[in-house]
Amino acid sequence: MKIVRAENVSYEYTKVVEIQGENVERKLMALDNINIDIEEGSFIAVLGHNGSGKSTFAKHINALITPSSGTVWVDGYDTKDDEQVWNIRQSAGMVFQNPDNQLVATIVEEDIAFGPENLGVEPAEIRKRVDSALQMVGMDGYQKNEPSKLSGGQKQRIAIAGILAMQPKCIVFDEPTAMLDPAGRKDVMETAHRLNKENGITIILITHYMDEAATADKVYVIDDGKIVLSGVPKEVFSQVDKMKGFGLDVPQVTETAYNLRKLGIDIPKDILTVDEMVGAICRLKSNI
């Protein structure tokens, strides 16, 4: 089943620009005829340089904005249908870059309960959801803590728990690790993969970290509002020249393989991990 389907989606907005000393309104295209199908239970990464349109696409999934043309369906609901907005946002939760912008209470359990309370969930059920969500993100026992005293990674996991308490089928992560240190990044990514593998929640990760995207089931690359590359990580990242042409890097070990190949060394171009690189080098040595 497709949890998200975008068909011929374009999004146009108006921006005021200065031309020869005068302010002029210009129509700009943030998304240009986007077509994406995302299977329920999958882990998807969306890449693109700043201003490419990747975060604009993410906001369409949560119905924060709707297409200028085309259609986005989330769990079967058309995001342009105002009467289905709450159903859409319950089906697809969203975790943003800065966790402080999502934390609304002074106590962890109250923050996580906020969403279900607004949905009219019974208090006894809310209690169960809060405890379950904290357990799912590895923060069990933090119910009475103050969010302001947690680390960045812990705050982000609490933000994720707040979304989980609404029992979504899909979570959109819009650059969730951009403001975190390496330890916080690791915590959040491990949480995202655990929710995907153990709980079957669809994960849509918007990121500029190539090593995070390399762990996805499928990668989409957006440039100038268009889908320019898509496929499994090995297919996408092995196209090093194209990725660089779109202003993007590839995982460091992939670039190392790329440079070795340019030197005439017969090594696979689709290497993504250090272990794969070690295996390739060992095979080279055994053939000498």
HELIX and SHEET records of a PDB file:
HELIX    1   1 LYS A   54  ILE A   61  1                                   8    
HELIX    2   2 ASP A   82  GLN A   84  5                                   3    
HELIX    3   3 VAL A   85  SER A   91  1                                   7    
HELIX    4   4 PRO A   99  ASN A  101  5                                   3    
HELIX    5   5 VAL A  108  ASN A  118  1                                  11    
HELIX    6   6 PRO A  123  MET A  136  1                                  14    
HELIX    7   7 PRO A  147  LYS A  149  5                                   3    
HELIX    8   8 GLY A  152  LEU A  164  1                                  13    
HELIX    9   9 PRO A  182  ASN A  199  1                                  18    
HELIX   10  10 MET A  210  ALA A  213  1                                   4    
HELIX   11  11 PRO A  233  PHE A  237  1                                   5    
HELIX   12  12 VAL A  240  GLY A  245  1                                   6    
HELIX   13  13 GLN A  252  LYS A  262  1                                  11    
HELIX   14  14 VAL A  274  ASN A  287  1                                  14    
SHEET    1   A 4 GLU A  22  GLU A  39  0                                        
SHEET    2   A 4 LYS A   2  ILE A  19 -1                                        
SHEET    3   A 4 SER A  69  VAL A  74 -1                                        
SHEET    4   A 4 TYR A  77  ASP A  78 -1                                        
SHEET    1   B 6 ALA A  92  VAL A  95  0                                        
SHEET    2   B 6 CYS A 170  ASP A 174  1                                        
SHEET    3   B 6 THR A 202  ILE A 206  1                                        
SHEET    4   B 6 PHE A  43  LEU A  47  1                                        
SHEET    5   B 6 LYS A 218  ASP A 223  1                                        
SHEET    6   B 6 LYS A 226  GLY A 231 -1                                        
END                                                                             
